[in-house]
Amino acid sequence: EEPAERLPHRGCQLIPGVVGIMVQGLLFVCVCLTLIYKRSRDPPPMRPWSVFLLDSSKQLVGGAFIHLMNLAFAEELQEHFLVEGTDACNWYWINIVVDCTLGVGVAYFYLQVIVTGVVPHLCPLNAHEYQTGDYRSEHSTRPDMSRYRKQIGLWLVVVFCMKVTMVALMAAFATMWLSLSSLALAPVEGSSTVKLVTVMIVTPTVFNAIQFWLQDNFLRKEHADEIQMTAAEPKE
């Protein structure tokens, strides 16, 4: 009986081998298609591809970072909050759902606090370079990659702070979250394979699409002058 109980716990780790690579590739394609579709639905003027790719890459790097933290925290939370009938799959599901709902609002809050409150005090001369989505160069029509690197570093700090906050929230209300996950996953409890697919593929695909769509709204630059910065290439 013990090995059977541990199977789902192992199953919520990264799926190994070629299948694991294919699964991660599928999730990557889904979120990319979501962002591309959102770009087509944004109000004009449409972002140039160079700006769109920089905006989107921040989310993709942050998403990969969160994915690794979710796997680690799912294992740790399962070990500290042992509830009969639940396993690491339940905690991974909780991590995904909480991050992609409450976590989006928390990430926005931290981003605003850091950009408007912390950065101006730490880097008063270069604070404008951390304005998310603004990659304008003073000497070229091409995006300033130095600004991009600063912004992606800032976003990773935001993501980390959000994740720590969400883990604290999950730990504080562990019983409530586990009850919610048990209710949501009850239809697939009979099969560890179906549960694994639901937790590792279906749930991330749906919720990450929602998360990336919402986050793109505050990671992009809204003003038309910045959006158009790469529309005209140097004519020399």
C-alpha positions in Angstrom: 0.0 0.0 0.0 2.9 2.4 0.8 4.4 2.4 -2.8 0.9 3.1 -4.2 0.5 6.2 -1.9 3.9 7.5 -3.0 3.3 7.2 -6.7 1.4 10.5 -7.1 4.1 12.2 -5.0 6.8 11.2 -7.5 4.5 11.8 -10.4 4.3 15.5 -9.7 8.0 16.0 -10.5 9.1 17.0 -14.0 8.0 14.3 -16.4 11.3 12.7 -17.5 12.7 11.9 -20.9 11.2 12.7 -24.3 7.7 12.9 -23.0 8.7 15.5 -20.4 10.3 17.6 -23.1 7.3 17.3 -25.3 5.0 18.4 -22.4 7.1 21.4 -21.6 7.2 22.3 -25.3 3.5 22.1 -25.5 3.0 24.4 -22.6 5.5 26.8 -24.1 3.7 26.8 -27.5 0.3 27.4 -25.8 1.5 30.5 -23.8 3.3 31.9 -26.9 0.1 31.5 -29.0 -1.9 33.2 -26.2 0.5 36.2 -26.2 0.5 36.4 -30.0 -3.3 36.4 -30.1 -3.4 39.0 -27.4 -1.1 41.2 -29.4 -3.5 41.1 -32.3 -6.4 42.1 -30.0 -4.6 45.0 -28.3 -5.9 48.5 -29.2 -3.8 50.3 -31.9 -1.1 51.1 -32.4 0.1 47.4 -32.4 3.5 46.8 -30.8 6.3 46.1 -33.2 7.6 42.5 -33.0 10.8 43.6 -31.5 9.0 45.3 -28.5 6.5 42.4 -28.3 9.2 39.8 -28.1 11.0 41.7 -25.3 7.8 42.1 -23.3 6.9 38.4 -23.8 10.3 37.1 -23.0 10.1 38.6 -19.5 7.0 36.6 -18.9 8.5 33.4 -20.3 11.6 33.6 -18.1 9.5 34.5 -15.1 7.2 31.6 -15.9 10.1 29.1 -16.1 11.4 30.4 -12.7 7.9 30.0 -11.1 7.6 26.5 -12.6 10.8 25.4 -10.9 9.8 27.0 -7.6 6.3 25.3 -7.8 7.9 21.9 -8.1 10.1 22.5 -5.1 7.4 24.1 -3.0 4.9 21.3 -3.8 7.3 18.8 -2.4 8.1 20.8 0.7 4.5 21.7 1.4 3.4 18.1 1.1 6.0 17.1 3.6 4.9 19.7 6.2 1.2 19.4 5.7 0.3 15.8 5.6 -3.5 15.3 5.0 -5.0 12.0 4.2 -6.1 11.7 0.6 -3.8 14.4 -0.7 -0.3 14.4 -2.3 2.2 16.6 -4.0 -0.1 16.8 -7.0 -2.6 18.6 -4.9 0.0 21.1 -3.8 1.2 21.7 -7.3 -2.3 22.3 -8.5 -2.8 24.8 -5.6 0.5 26.6 -6.5 -0.6 27.0 -10.1 -4.1 28.2 -9.3 -3.0 30.6 -6.6 -0.1 32.1 -8.6 -2.3 32.6 -11.7 -5.2 34.3 -9.8 -4.2 36.0 -6.5 -0.6 36.0 -7.6 -1.2 38.3 -10.6 -2.6 41.0 -8.4 0.2 40.6 -5.9 2.8 40.8 -8.7 1.3 44.0 -9.9 1.4 45.5 -6.4 5.1 44.6 -5.9 6.0 45.9 -9.4 4.4 49.3 -8.7 6.0 49.5 -5.2 9.4 48.7 -6.5 9.3 50.8 -9.6 7.7 53.9 -8.0 9.1 53.6 -4.5 12.3 51.5 -4.2 14.1 52.1 -7.5 14.0 55.9 -7.4 15.7 55.8 -4.0 18.3 53.2 -5.0 19.0 54.4 -8.6 17.7 58.0 -8.8 19.7 58.8 -12.0 18.6 55.7 -13.9 15.1 55.1 -12.4 13.4 55.7 -15.8 15.3 52.7 -17.3 13.2 50.4 -15.0 9.9 51.6 -16.4 8.5 48.3 -17.7 8.0 48.0 -21.4 10.0 51.2 -22.2 13.1 50.1 -24.1 13.8 53.4 -25.9 17.4 54.2 -26.6 18.6 57.8 -26.5 20.9 57.2 -29.5 19.0 54.7 -31.7 15.6 53.7 -32.9 16.4 50.1 -31.8 15.5 48.8 -28.3 18.1 49.5 -25.6 19.1 46.0 -24.4 20.6 47.4 -21.2 17.2 48.6 -20.2 15.7 45.2 -21.1 18.2 43.4 -18.8 17.4 45.7 -15.9 13.7 45.2 -16.4 13.9 41.4 -16.7 16.0 41.4 -13.5 13.4 43.5 -11.8 10.6 41.2 -13.0 12.4 38.2 -11.5 12.6 40.0 -8.2 8.9 40.7 -8.4 8.1 37.1 -9.2 10.2 35.8 -6.4 8.5 38.2 -3.9 5.1 37.2 -5.2 5.9 33.5 -4.9 7.2 33.9 -1.3 4.0 35.7 -0.4 1.8 33.1 -2.0 3.6 30.3 -0.2 3.1 32.1 3.1 -0.6 32.4 2.2 -0.9 28.7 1.3 0.9 27.6 4.5 -1.3 29.9 6.6 -4.5 28.4 5.2 -3.3 24.9 4.2 -6.4 23.1 5.2 -8.6 25.3 3.2 -6.4 25.0 0.0 -6.2 21.2 0.4 -9.9 20.9 0.7 -10.4 23.0 -2.4 -7.9 21.0 -4.4 -9.4 17.7 -3.2 -12.8 18.9 -4.4 -11.5 20.1 -7.8 -9.4 17.0 -8.4 -12.0 14.5 -7.1 -13.1 13.4 -10.6 -9.5 12.3 -11.5 -8.5 10.7 -8.2 -9.2 7.2 -9.5 -6.2 7.3 -11.9 -2.8 8.7 -11.0 -2.0 9.1 -14.7 -5.1 11.2 -15.4 -4.5 13.2 -12.2 -0.9 13.8 -13.3 -2.0 15.0 -16.8 -4.7 17.2 -15.2 -2.2 18.8 -12.8 0.9 19.1 -14.9 -0.7 19.8 -18.4 -4.4 20.9 -18.4 -4.3 23.2 -15.3 -1.0 25.0 -16.3 -2.2 25.4 -19.9 -5.5 27.1 -18.9 -4.3 29.1 -15.9 -0.9 30.2 -17.4 -2.8 31.5 -20.5 -5.0 33.6 -18.2 -2.0 34.8 -16.1 0.1 35.8 -19.1 -2.8 37.6 -20.7 -3.4 39.7 -17.5 0.3 40.3 -16.8 1.0 41.5 -20.4 -1.5 44.4 -19.7 0.9 45.9 -17.1 4.2 44.7 -18.4 3.8 46.4 -21.8 4.1 50.1 -22.4 0.8 51.8 -23.1 1.8 55.1 -24.7 1.9 55.3 -28.5 5.2 57.2 -28.8 7.1 54.3 -27.1 5.1 51.7 -29.1 6.1 53.3 -32.3 9.8 53.6 -31.5 10.9 50.8 -33.8 8.3 51.4 -36.5 10.7 53.6 -38.4 14.2 52.1 -39.0 17.1 54.5 -39.7 17.0 55.7 -43.2 20.7 56.3 -43.6 
